[in-house]
Amino acid sequence: NLDRLVSADFEQRNAASPAVPVPRDEWMSANELKAPGQALVTELAVHDRGELAIASFRLKLKDRDLFIVDVWRRKGAEAFELLTRYASPIAGSGAAPPVAPTGKR
């Protein structure tokens, strides 16, 4: 059950609007969580830091390609809960690099 895996104070931070967190209730009711279709997780790395585990991975959904960083808290010997998710779209292979604030590359 997803509800047991997500902490009560969970939030998602998106690269497009990092100062506007998506709260737990809104994230849990998102349509893509209810019927995501085919999802592919690749390039997974997990760093165990005792009470916390940080997982980063590439998540490919039907119409999106994302880089995800999840922060998990240990709840017991074999149990964790998701505290925070950071999500950023992965640019296409032909995308131009971001422009610096000065306008110089």
HELIX and SHEET records of a PDB file:
HELIX    1   1 LEU A    2  LEU A    5  1                                   4    
HELIX    2   2 ARG A   24  MET A   28  1                                   5    
HELIX    3   3 ASN A   31  LYS A   34  1                                   4    
SHEET    1   A 6 VAL A  22  PRO A  23  0                                        
SHEET    2   A 6 VAL A   6  ASN A  14 -1                                        
SHEET    3   A 6 PHE A  80  PRO A  89  1                                        
SHEET    4   A 6 ASP A  65  ARG A  74 -1                                        
SHEET    5   A 6 LEU A  52  LYS A  60 -1                                        
SHEET    6   A 6 LEU A  40  ARG A  49 -1                                        
END                                                                             
